[in-house]
Amino acid sequence: MIARLVLIALLVAGCEKTNHDNIDKWTHTEKGPSKLKKAVSDESIDPDLSAHAAANLIKMGKDPDVRQLFDQMGQARRQAVIAKLAPRLWEVARVEGDLQMPRPVQVSAKDALVMVRKYSDDA
């Protein structure tokens, strides 16, 4: 009986629920990129969570992976994720001052905005 409870506790502890906190945490873990890719492609989770995962992958320089995941998505799901992703990328891409030089992550976000445009609808 005790062994069964310990096993259940270990299984529950090992299952990380996809939420915004975990999506940010996964950027710093060994298995994080694969978990982020799964969060982007999992159509059962909220599009905002998928967009957050896609934004983190782009920040990590994995935009080819995001492009591939978008190619595999259905059009309706892809548009729902992109609608949530575009504002996130815009926040990353913005340069605050005229004299400030863009950081590499800002350049990646701008490039990603151009990339996702081909997948988005007119709105």
Sine and cosine of phi, psi and omega as CSV:
sin_phi,cos_phi,sin_psi,cos_psi,sin_omega,cos_omega
0.00,0.00,-0.73,0.69,0.00,-1.00
-0.92,0.40,-0.64,0.77,0.02,-1.00
-0.88,0.48,-0.62,0.78,0.02,-1.00
-0.91,0.42,-0.67,0.74,0.02,-1.00
-0.91,0.42,-0.65,0.76,0.04,-1.00
-0.90,0.45,-0.69,0.72,0.01,-1.00
-0.88,0.47,-0.70,0.71,0.03,-1.00
-0.89,0.46,-0.68,0.74,0.02,-1.00
-0.88,0.47,-0.65,0.76,0.02,-1.00
-0.92,0.40,-0.65,0.76,0.02,-1.00
-0.91,0.42,-0.68,0.73,0.01,-1.00
-0.91,0.41,-0.64,0.76,0.01,-1.00
-0.92,0.39,-0.51,0.86,-0.02,-1.00
-0.98,0.20,-0.29,0.96,-0.02,-1.00
-1.00,-0.04,0.95,-0.30,0.03,-1.00
-1.00,-0.05,0.85,-0.53,0.02,-1.00
-0.95,0.31,0.61,-0.79,0.03,-1.00
-0.98,0.21,0.94,-0.34,0.09,-1.00
-0.59,-0.80,0.14,-0.99,-0.09,-1.00
-0.87,0.49,-0.63,0.78,0.01,-1.00
-0.89,0.45,-0.72,0.69,0.00,-1.00
-0.92,0.40,-0.60,0.80,0.02,-1.00
-0.87,0.49,-0.62,0.78,0.07,-1.00
-0.95,0.32,-0.61,0.79,0.00,-1.00
-0.91,0.42,-0.60,0.80,-0.07,-1.00
-0.91,0.42,-0.29,0.96,0.04,-1.00
-0.93,0.36,-0.24,0.97,-0.05,-1.00
-0.90,-0.44,0.30,0.95,-0.02,-1.00
-0.87,-0.49,0.34,-0.94,-0.01,-1.00
-0.90,0.43,-0.69,0.72,-0.02,-1.00
-1.00,0.01,0.04,1.00,-0.07,-1.00
-0.82,0.57,-0.76,0.64,-0.03,-1.00
-0.84,0.54,-0.64,0.77,0.02,-1.00
-0.94,0.35,-0.58,0.82,0.05,-1.00
-0.93,0.38,-0.62,0.79,0.03,-1.00
-0.91,0.41,-0.67,0.74,0.04,-1.00
-0.88,0.48,-0.66,0.75,0.03,-1.00
-0.90,0.44,-0.63,0.78,0.01,-1.00
-0.91,0.41,-0.55,0.84,0.04,-1.00
-0.93,0.36,-0.69,0.72,-0.13,-0.99
-1.00,0.07,-0.25,0.97,-0.05,-1.00
-0.96,0.26,0.96,-0.29,-0.07,-1.00
-0.97,0.26,-0.10,1.00,0.00,-1.00
-1.00,0.07,-0.20,0.98,-0.01,-1.00
-0.99,-0.17,0.29,-0.96,-0.04,-1.00
-0.86,0.51,0.69,-0.73,0.02,-1.00
-0.84,0.54,-0.48,0.88,0.03,-1.00
-0.91,0.41,-0.61,0.79,0.07,-1.00
-0.92,0.40,-0.66,0.75,0.04,-1.00
-0.89,0.45,-0.64,0.77,0.02,-1.00
-0.91,0.42,-0.65,0.76,0.03,-1.00
-0.88,0.47,-0.70,0.72,0.02,-1.00
-0.90,0.44,-0.67,0.75,0.02,-1.00
-0.90,0.44,-0.67,0.74,0.03,-1.00
-0.88,0.48,-0.66,0.75,0.01,-1.00
-0.92,0.39,-0.62,0.78,0.07,-1.00
-0.89,0.46,-0.66,0.75,0.01,-1.00
-0.90,0.43,-0.67,0.74,0.05,-1.00
-0.88,0.48,-0.48,0.88,0.00,-1.00
-1.00,0.09,0.01,1.00,0.00,-1.00
0.99,0.12,0.34,0.94,-0.05,-1.00
-0.96,-0.28,0.61,0.79,-0.01,-1.00
-0.90,0.44,-0.53,0.85,0.10,-1.00
-0.86,0.51,-0.57,0.82,0.05,-1.00
-0.91,0.41,-0.66,0.75,0.02,-1.00
-0.90,0.44,-0.68,0.73,0.02,-1.00
-0.86,0.52,-0.70,0.72,0.01,-1.00
-0.90,0.44,-0.66,0.75,0.02,-1.00
-0.90,0.43,-0.63,0.78,0.05,-1.00
-0.91,0.42,-0.60,0.80,0.04,-1.00
-0.88,0.47,-0.51,0.86,-0.05,-1.00
-1.00,0.05,-0.24,0.97,-0.06,-1.00
-0.99,0.16,0.45,-0.89,0.17,-0.99
-0.94,0.35,0.42,-0.91,-0.09,-1.00
-0.87,0.50,-0.71,0.71,-0.04,-1.00
-0.89,0.45,-0.70,0.71,0.01,-1.00
-0.91,0.42,-0.69,0.72,0.00,-1.00
-0.86,0.51,-0.69,0.72,-0.01,-1.00
-0.92,0.39,-0.59,0.81,0.04,-1.00
-0.91,0.41,-0.65,0.76,0.01,-1.00
-0.94,0.35,-0.69,0.73,-0.01,-1.00
-0.90,0.43,-0.59,0.81,0.04,-1.00
-0.87,0.49,-0.54,0.84,0.05,-1.00
-1.00,0.05,-0.46,0.89,-0.05,-1.00
-0.97,0.23,-0.65,0.76,-0.09,-1.00
-0.82,0.57,-0.74,0.67,0.04,-1.00
-0.89,0.46,-0.56,0.83,0.04,-1.00
-0.91,0.42,-0.69,0.72,0.01,-1.00
-0.91,0.41,-0.62,0.78,0.02,-1.00
-0.87,0.50,-0.67,0.74,0.01,-1.00
-0.89,0.45,-0.60,0.80,0.01,-1.00
-0.96,0.29,-0.62,0.78,-0.11,-0.99
-0.96,0.27,-0.41,0.91,-0.08,-1.00
-0.87,0.49,0.67,-0.75,0.14,-0.99
-0.94,-0.33,0.83,-0.56,-0.14,-0.99
-0.92,0.39,-0.68,0.73,-0.08,-1.00
-0.88,-0.48,0.43,-0.90,0.00,-1.00
-0.89,0.45,-0.51,0.86,-0.06,-1.00
-1.00,-0.06,-0.06,1.00,-0.02,-1.00
-0.99,0.14,0.69,-0.73,0.05,-1.00
-0.99,0.10,0.67,-0.75,0.04,-1.00
-0.92,0.40,0.64,-0.76,0.09,-1.00
-0.99,0.13,0.34,-0.94,0.00,-1.00
-0.82,0.57,-0.60,0.80,0.00,-1.00
-0.92,0.40,-0.54,0.84,0.05,-1.00
-0.93,0.36,-0.65,0.76,0.04,-1.00
-0.90,0.45,-0.68,0.73,0.03,-1.00
-0.88,0.48,-0.66,0.75,0.01,-1.00
-0.91,0.42,-0.65,0.76,0.04,-1.00
-0.90,0.44,-0.69,0.72,0.05,-1.00
-0.87,0.48,-0.64,0.77,0.00,-1.00
-0.92,0.39,-0.58,0.81,0.06,-1.00
-0.87,0.49,-0.66,0.75,0.05,-1.00
-0.91,0.41,-0.66,0.75,-0.02,-1.00
-0.89,0.45,-0.71,0.71,-0.08,-1.00
-0.96,0.27,-0.30,0.95,-0.01,-1.00
-0.86,0.52,-0.60,0.80,-0.01,-1.00
-0.92,0.40,-0.40,0.92,-0.01,-1.00
-1.00,-0.01,-0.25,0.97,-0.15,-0.99
-1.00,0.04,0.23,-0.97,0.10,-1.00
-1.00,0.01,0.01,-1.00,-0.06,-1.00
-0.89,0.46,-0.53,0.85,-0.01,-1.00
-0.92,0.39,0.00,0.00,0.00,0.00
